[in-house]
């Protein structure tokens, strides 16, 4: 990654204190520096309105036994940080497209009437299927137990 891209997008790492917290929760995997993007479709929230906006990002993804996290901008911007028991997963559809992992978040299925539309978080991961399987298995266990 070039210097300009690193300055603009960050390096896709998670902050050390977050990594320590994930380790304490039973770290499953960390993938950092994943090239990816955020795509907004008819997204409306207080102070924000985006339609067909796409932002390129470098993403850090962490999976523990308790939660999944995704941050960009060198750990400064939270994309996702939810325990598997969270109702936020009712809005999520997890997909694997070739070597990409995609989180499709449909805010119209959520409980906050001030937020609507969809956001797609895409990240290139060589083993995207394995990452999706890890998340799906922990979601299944959380909902069963």
Number of C-alpha atoms within 10 A of each C-alpha: 10 6 10 9 13 15 11 12 18 20 23 25 24 26 13 10 9 13 17 11 12 22 16 12 14 13 17 16 16 18 16 20 21 21 20 21 19 18 18 20 17 13 20 18 14 7 5 8 15 16 14 13 13 15 12 16 26 26 32 27 24 25 25 23 20 18 21 22 19 23 23 28 20 21 21 13 12 14 16 17 16 15 19 21 16 13 12 18 16 12 16 19 12 16 15 20 11 12 13 20 23 22 20 17 21 21 22 15 16 17 12 10 11 11 18 19 18 23 23 19 24 23 25 20 20 13 13 19 16 13 20 16 13 17 18 14 10 20 21 12 11 15 10 7 7
